[in-house]
Amino acid sequence: MPTLYESLHARGFIAQLSHPELATRLAGGMEDAVRGPEGGAAGGAPVTLYAGFDPSADSLHLGHLVPIMAMAHFQRAGHRVLAVVGGATGMIGDPSGRSDERNLLTAEQVQANTAALKDQLARFLHFKGDNAAVMLDNADWIGPMTVIDWLRDVGKYLTVNYMLAKDSVRSRIGAEQGISYTEFSYMTLQAYDFLHLYRSHGCALQVGGSDQWGNITAGIDMVRKAEGAEVMGMTCPLITTAGGQKFGKSAGNAVWLDAARTSPYQFYQYFVRTEDADVERFLKLFTFLELEDIEQLCRDHAQAPHRRQAQKRLAAEVTRLAHGEEGLARAEAATAALFGGDLAALGEKELMEIFADVPSATIDPACIDSGLPLPDLLTAAGACKSKAEARRMTTQGAISLNNRRITDPTTTITRDHLEGRSILIIRTGKKAYRLLRIAEQG
């Protein structure tokens, strides 16, 4: 069996290590993960580690899933996991990886987002039973502190020279817009999180994305200066697709973990569409499949890439993690219905999710109530340019309503065709879809 470090490395989780000996300690169970000022062990196995998540939105997204999965691997290996939601740091905003100032959120927005993130993290980490993860909010220890408390007890550990040398600060200072004192101070907040967690939980390791390297090392330095102890940091790579596309809301292409933002069907389809060049890497990062099983799956995929078996397995595994068995079942049922199955089994909400991005039109319900000739419906929906084209395509078998082929151009469309819904899915040819809403105009 590979050690935890070997597994994390093979799966692609490790971008940077603050201490080279971390590899050995992970391999050996990290019995010496925390060392006191004289070099003696100040903690024992299992190690306590943490990762933080700022509530800048009411949902985590796929970019967050890499450190979350890393934490899950640590927990499965017997280490103690702290998941910190940044109720305090979220009020400031992390400048790391940004070229402009964040819009500050209200206290109410941060509180609502914090509650939502806690629920989402519980899908991936076990917060009950043996070796339960612990959910924390840094507003609990930062919020009560006064400005005087902060300057005396925290600010003294980080020099301005040290902070100016960090990439997240230096890049902003060189830009025209600069950086506000608010965002400049963010580093001290995250560094203090590490110090507080070391003191209160014996936390020895911080895990985060590679854009967090400056904040993580600041925390390591603060613990060293305040307590004379050595703690460590590990970063995970910021994941991009083979085409260089970054995951995340700032990139405008976020795949959210909240079903209200990205439906289970859309989530599932995102992974089904994974490029061949990315699928093995994503299987290693986003699933708990054994490495040997992933290698076999990829070998089978290489023999018949058109079947997309690796992508389908990836989609199933990640959707199950994010949305449970029920969410996966809904996603698979919607997928089957879209590709030739019976749409009658799907509710209106599922159909709207599936066809959210297809062209749509709206007609008056009175037209359906009185019966609407099929050619009139197809032209009203924009599915055909003319009634003559509509009749010709229908005769050729190229027209389907709710995935049911219609070959008689004299068909009259009534409410019976809606199957109790207020929308009608029109397909022309194999892949051209239109959504027709039966509702009052405006």
RAPE-V581134 format. One record per pair of residues at least 12 apart in sequence whose C-alpha atoms are under 6 Angstrom apart, sorted by the first residue. I is the first residue (numbers start at 1). J is the second residue. Records with the same first field share a line. If there is no record, write none. Layout:
I = J + J
//
This chain:
3 = 27
5 = 23 + 26 + 27
11 = 284 + 285
13 = 236
14 = 236
15 = 235 + 236 + 237
16 = 234 + 235
17 = 233 + 234
18 = 232 + 233
30 = 45
31 = 44 + 45
34 = 204 + 230 + 231
35 = 229 + 230
36 = 229
37 = 228 + 229
46 = 79
47 = 79
48 = 80 + 81 + 203 + 204
49 = 81 + 203 + 204 + 205 + 206
50 = 81 + 82 + 83 + 206
51 = 83 + 206 + 207 + 208
52 = 84 + 85
53 = 85 + 86
54 = 85 + 86 + 90
55 = 90 + 113 + 114
57 = 113
58 = 113 + 116
59 = 117 + 258
60 = 257
61 = 255 + 256 + 257
62 = 255
63 = 247 + 248
67 = 208
72 = 125
81 = 133
82 = 133 + 134
83 = 135
84 = 136 + 137
85 = 137
86 = 137 + 138
87 = 137 + 138 + 139
88 = 138 + 139
95 = 183
96 = 168
157 = 222
166 = 214
187 = 215
191 = 218 + 219
194 = 219
195 = 223
204 = 231
205 = 231 + 232 + 233
206 = 233
207 = 233 + 234 + 235
208 = 235
209 = 235 + 236 + 237
210 = 235 + 236 + 237
264 = 327 + 331
265 = 331
268 = 315 + 319
271 = 315
272 = 311 + 312 + 315
283 = 314
343 = 402
358 = 434
359 = 434
360 = 434 + 435 + 436
361 = 381 + 436
362 = 436 + 437 + 438
363 = 438
364 = 439 + 440
365 = 438 + 439
368 = 414
371 = 412 + 413 + 414
372 = 412 + 413
373 = 412
374 = 411 + 412
375 = 387 + 390
391 = 409
394 = 407 + 409
395 = 407
398 = 428 + 429
399 = 427 + 428
400 = 426 + 427
401 = 425 + 426
402 = 425
422 = 438
423 = 436 + 437 + 438
424 = 436
//
